Amino acid sequence: MPGPLEGKVALVAGATRGAGRGIAVELGAAGATVYVSGRSTRAQRSEYDRPETVEDTADLVTAAGGQGIAVPTDHLEPSAVRALVDRIDDEQGRLDLLVNDIWGGEHLFAWDTPVWEHDLDKGLRLLRLAVETHAITSHHALPLLLRRPGGLVVEVTDGTADYNRDTYRVSFFYDLAKSSVLRMAFALGHELGPRGATALALTPGWLRSEIMLEQFGVSEDNWRDALERVPHFAISETPRYVGRAVAALAADPEVARWNGQSLSSGGLAPVYGFTDLDGSRPDAWRYLVEVQDVGKPADVTGYR
């Protein structure tokens, strides 16, 4: 049976690991052809110096049922992004979905450090990686996406618009980066909507990414062992959960109803009927507001 995204072409920019990888794999599981880009390759690691690569992600996409195509790309280089989009045009002649998930800033921000004490070079580098890359990618990819009606742009960030409006997020530079991506989706919605396409912002919840699992000293198989030290981690989710949110959005013929909006994986799960890999539906942002941030003891009852 063909998947709901059979014949569709997606670009997941920043698909090496974390949410980007989870999104790419779920798009593959739905039958899409998925171009995956990033700086970490089997031949050369990025400044992250981590083992995950874009080639590995492409293989996972293909194994899931789609066609994964790895294109190593530095999205801060306009010529490289232009070459990536030209390749998609030459090979497919279309682009139905753009996922802007470029980040690369985990090692560049300091928690609860005011701007005058924060390393300036690292902060500015974070903003370039998290904001400028998205603008460059949209600039070059959107003309191809707009050739056919019904295109979708998903700007991946951390936090909903409501949550980030009222909550200080980590540091000046981190807060600015994540809020900027939310505003990008809003602005793109205004520019794309009248032209037959949709743009929206999407956030996962507390993500059990490769880096997060490593920091807590656990794996996906035994992640609950971290709850003794970090009880609220019980609300966490796999990267595949937000991937299923993107796949559901991409298959929705009425996706334009979300144009310009800020969405979350947990908020979309009951709308589209998908679950995380364990069959649960964690709603992290509601949990953070109603449980964690008000100082209640960890209890995910009713939240997953």
Disulfide bonds with the S-S distance in Angstrom:
none
